[in-house]
Amino acid sequence: MDEIIISVRQLTKQYQTEQASGIRNITFDIKRGDIIAVIGESGSGKSTLLKSIFGLLKVDEGEVLLNGKRVLGPHEQLIPGHKEMEIVTQDFSLNIYAKVYDNIASVLSNTDVKGKQEKTVRMMEHLHIDHLRNKKITELSGGEQQRVAIARALVTDTSVLLLDEPFSQVDALLKNQLRADIKRIAAETGVTVIIVSHDPADGLFLADELILMKDGMLIQKGRPEHVYNHPEHIYTAQLLGNAVVLKPEDAIKLGLQAKQQSVVFYPEWVELKGGWNSKRYEVKDVYYKGFYEELLLERNGVIIRAIQLNRGEHKKNDHVQANIGRFLEF
Ligand SMILES: Nc1ncnc2c1ncn2[C@@H]1O[C@H](COP(=O)(O)OP(=O)(O)OP(=O)(O)O)[C@@H](O)[C@H]1O
């Protein structure tokens, strides 16, 4: 059976503000070795959840258990945090005057100097920062600092790594590499990782399980493919796949038999092809996206979006046959 490493139980943390803020009644378990991605729009409570798990915030209700033991809050111990967890926050908390190598090595004990050196070098290689080893933190870009902070957290052989927006400072190319590195390192070391990100693509790519947050509440948890294909809220479908949302009267104008309040589908569920069930649409616009293109299609005054691999087949004012192959109702 899978071993549960972290249990979050009815966790509530409200800030003293006029509007509702923070997180409310969050409950879930994390399996050892899993990568969990906490996804949600800005202000949905992701960072509050992460900090609460680490013991940085005094929560109002509920608890976090690590290996069955309650994680203490900042009011219960001198130094907030937990020795079996490492957190990389958005400020990185690096010693900016020290060199990259020393920032990483300094968290290891001096009892085994050779082992310390080897481990530090290996971790720098893992995160592609070995060429920066003698540079000071002040001489690095934001993305480079981010990788040093992750290396410093991972070199400790921590059981749990918490990452708050770990890709916020890196460009698209580096981001792909860093995501793949984290996935590989997690698989190699068995570390449990919780990543907070506002970019759903991070979670879809990296996570064994996604946690969707909205207005301080957990609204869905599950494997990325499952959550993507079976969203329980319109918000989830919009966040993960920029879904098209139609009122039932508009859906009917497209020939869909809608019974509920809203009809929802991802643009890639629209099939651009002829056939007995396809309908004629006018192409209102074509957005070039590189390897694919997004088409704005109109029928009976209703606009939908469709995407397809970029073959340059369609242009504005063309007519196409399209079929909404699958849709969800909410
Ligand atoms: N120290 C604080 N005092 C008062 N309100 C706070 C504090 N920290 C967060 N909040 C509020 O709590 C809510 C959740 O904030 P949180 O930072 O957890 O969200 P988030 O999903 O991480 O957002 P982002 O993606 O923008 O970082 C927001 O409404 C925020 O304004």
PDBQT file of the ligand as one rigid body, heavy atoms in Angstrom, charges set to zero:
ROOT
HETATM    1  N1  LIG A 401      -0.291  38.419   5.392  1.00  0.00    +0.000 N 
HETATM    2  C1  LIG A 401      -1.500  38.572   4.870  1.00  0.00    +0.000 A 
HETATM    3  N2  LIG A 401      -2.397  39.439   5.412  1.00  0.00    +0.000 NA
HETATM    4  C2  LIG A 401      -3.635  39.578   4.916  1.00  0.00    +0.000 A 
HETATM    5  N3  LIG A 401      -4.114  38.891   3.853  1.00  0.00    +0.000 NA
HETATM    6  C3  LIG A 401      -3.280  38.018   3.258  1.00  0.00    +0.000 A 
HETATM    7  C4  LIG A 401      -1.940  37.815   3.724  1.00  0.00    +0.000 A 
HETATM    8  N4  LIG A 401      -1.359  36.875   2.928  1.00  0.00    +0.000 NA
HETATM    9  C5  LIG A 401      -2.280  36.533   2.027  1.00  0.00    +0.000 A 
HETATM   10  N5  LIG A 401      -3.441  37.203   2.203  1.00  0.00    +0.000 N 
HETATM   11  C6  LIG A 401      -4.677  37.073   1.421  1.00  0.00    +0.000 C 
HETATM   12  O1  LIG A 401      -5.086  35.713   1.457  1.00  0.00    +0.000 OA
HETATM   13  C7  LIG A 401      -5.509  35.275   0.174  1.00  0.00    +0.000 C 
HETATM   14  C8  LIG A 401      -4.647  34.110  -0.310  1.00  0.00    +0.000 C 
HETATM   15  O2  LIG A 401      -3.316  34.574  -0.493  1.00  0.00    +0.000 OA
HETATM   16  P1  LIG A 401      -2.149  33.625  -1.011  1.00  0.00    +0.000 P 
HETATM   17  O3  LIG A 401      -0.902  34.443  -1.045  1.00  0.00    +0.000 OA
HETATM   18  O4  LIG A 401      -2.165  32.395  -0.200  1.00  0.00    +0.000 OA
HETATM   19  O5  LIG A 401      -2.665  33.296  -2.473  1.00  0.00    +0.000 OA
HETATM   20  P2  LIG A 401      -1.874  32.699  -3.728  1.00  0.00    +0.000 P 
HETATM   21  O6  LIG A 401      -2.828  31.792  -4.391  1.00  0.00    +0.000 OA
HETATM   22  O7  LIG A 401      -0.573  32.148  -3.278  1.00  0.00    +0.000 OA
HETATM   23  O8  LIG A 401      -1.652  34.004  -4.594  1.00  0.00    +0.000 OA
HETATM   24  P3  LIG A 401      -0.463  34.375  -5.653  1.00  0.00    +0.000 P 
HETATM   25  O9  LIG A 401      -0.536  33.369  -6.772  1.00  0.00    +0.000 OA
HETATM   26  O10 LIG A 401      -0.839  35.760  -6.094  1.00  0.00    +0.000 OA
HETATM   27  O11 LIG A 401       0.845  34.327  -4.886  1.00  0.00    +0.000 OA
HETATM   28  C9  LIG A 401      -5.445  36.491  -0.739  1.00  0.00    +0.000 C 
HETATM   29  O12 LIG A 401      -6.743  37.082  -0.744  1.00  0.00    +0.000 OA
HETATM   30  C10 LIG A 401      -4.453  37.405  -0.038  1.00  0.00    +0.000 C 
HETATM   31  O13 LIG A 401      -4.743  38.758  -0.312  1.00  0.00    +0.000 OA
ENDROOT
TORSDOF 0
